[in-house]
Amino acid sequence: MKKFLVVLILIPFLLVSCTSLGSNPGALSDLQQFTLADLNQALADANAHNDQAASQCYSTLIAVINEGLPDLPPKPIGAISAFQALRDIIGQGPGKADAIAKRINLGCAALFVDANFTLAKLLAIGAGSVIK
């Protein structure tokens, strides 16, 4: 599960590296800034609505992004080098990637459980209306 979360966070960064933005060395930085802006807006909304689970998760994700991602391999050229870059990051063992995954797991666990519970309730409501 920890590796899955790290992969989930790193995929957008790797995908941007594989796009036609290759001539733009700031593409990764641009994506990071966009992600931070999105997270900051979501955090403000969560705080305004006293959503503690979301606030805790978004704060954790902001801190992780601000502190930097694991040592990133050279910029991928295409799908295969992006795949290998992902393997390199995951294969760093009990290093920064695992520490990040643990922080995200702890910081976002309540939001993850709450989102799953909400989804289960919606599915139950939908199933109940279909059965009637």
C-alpha positions in Angstrom: 0.0 0.0 0.0 2.8 2.4 0.8 4.5 1.9 -2.5 1.2 2.4 -4.3 0.7 5.8 -2.6 4.2 6.9 -3.6 3.6 5.7 -7.2 0.3 7.6 -7.2 2.0 10.8 -6.2 4.9 10.5 -8.5 3.1 9.5 -11.7 2.0 13.0 -12.6 5.6 14.2 -12.2 6.9 11.5 -14.5 4.1 11.9 -17.1 4.8 15.6 -17.4 8.5 14.8 -18.0 7.4 12.6 -21.0 5.3 15.1 -22.7 6.2 17.6 -25.4 7.2 20.0 -22.5 10.7 18.4 -22.8 12.2 21.6 -24.1 10.9 23.4 -20.9 13.2 22.5 -18.0 10.7 24.1 -15.6 7.9 21.7 -16.5 8.3 19.7 -13.4 8.5 22.8 -11.3 5.4 24.1 -13.0 3.5 21.0 -12.2 4.7 21.1 -8.6 3.5 24.7 -8.3 0.1 23.8 -9.8 -0.2 20.9 -7.4 0.7 23.1 -4.4 -1.9 25.7 -5.6 -4.5 23.0 -5.8 -3.6 21.6 -2.4 -3.6 25.0 -0.8 -7.0 25.8 -2.2 -8.4 22.5 -1.0 -6.8 23.0 2.4 -8.4 26.4 2.7 -11.8 24.9 1.8 -11.3 22.0 4.2 -10.4 24.5 7.0 -13.4 26.7 6.2 -15.7 23.7 6.6 -13.9 22.2 9.6 -13.0 19.1 7.7 -10.3 17.8 9.9 -9.5 14.6 8.0 -9.1 16.5 4.7 -7.1 19.3 6.4 -4.7 16.8 7.9 -4.2 15.0 4.6 -3.7 18.2 2.5 -1.3 19.6 5.1 0.7 16.4 5.0 0.8 16.4 1.1 1.8 20.1 1.1 4.7 19.4 3.5 5.8 16.4 1.4 5.9 18.4 -1.8 7.7 21.3 -0.2 10.3 19.1 1.3 11.0 17.5 -2.0 10.5 14.2 -3.7 12.9 11.3 -3.6 16.0 11.6 -5.6 14.6 11.7 -9.1 16.4 9.9 -11.9 17.3 11.7 -15.1 14.4 13.1 -17.1 12.6 10.2 -18.9 12.5 10.4 -22.6 9.5 8.1 -23.1 7.3 5.4 -21.6 10.1 2.9 -21.0 12.5 5.3 -19.3 9.6 6.7 -17.3 8.7 3.1 -16.2 12.4 2.6 -15.2 12.5 5.9 -13.4 9.5 4.8 -11.3 11.2 1.5 -10.6 14.3 3.4 -9.5 12.3 5.5 -7.1 10.4 2.5 -5.6 13.6 0.5 -5.4 15.4 3.0 -3.2 14.4 0.7 -0.4 14.0 2.0 3.2 14.9 5.5 2.1 13.1 8.7 1.4 10.4 7.1 -0.7 9.3 4.8 2.1 9.5 7.6 4.6 7.2 9.7 2.4 4.8 6.8 1.9 4.6 6.3 5.7 3.9 10.1 6.2 1.2 10.1 3.6 -0.3 6.9 5.0 -0.5 8.4 8.5 -1.5 11.9 7.4 -4.2 10.8 5.0 -5.6 7.6 6.6 -8.6 9.3 8.1 -9.5 11.0 4.8 -9.1 7.6 3.0 -11.3 5.8 5.4 -13.9 8.6 5.3 -13.9 8.6 1.5 -14.3 4.9 1.4 -17.2 5.0 3.9 -18.9 7.8 1.9 -18.6 5.7 -1.3 -20.0 2.6 0.4 -23.0 4.7 1.7 -23.6 6.0 -1.8 -23.4 2.5 -3.3 -25.8 1.2 -0.7 -28.2 4.0 -1.4 -27.9 3.3 -5.2 -28.4 -0.4 -4.7 -31.4 0.2 -2.5 -33.1 2.3 -5.1 -32.4 -0.3 -7.8 -33.8 -3.1 -5.7 -37.1 -1.2 -5.0 
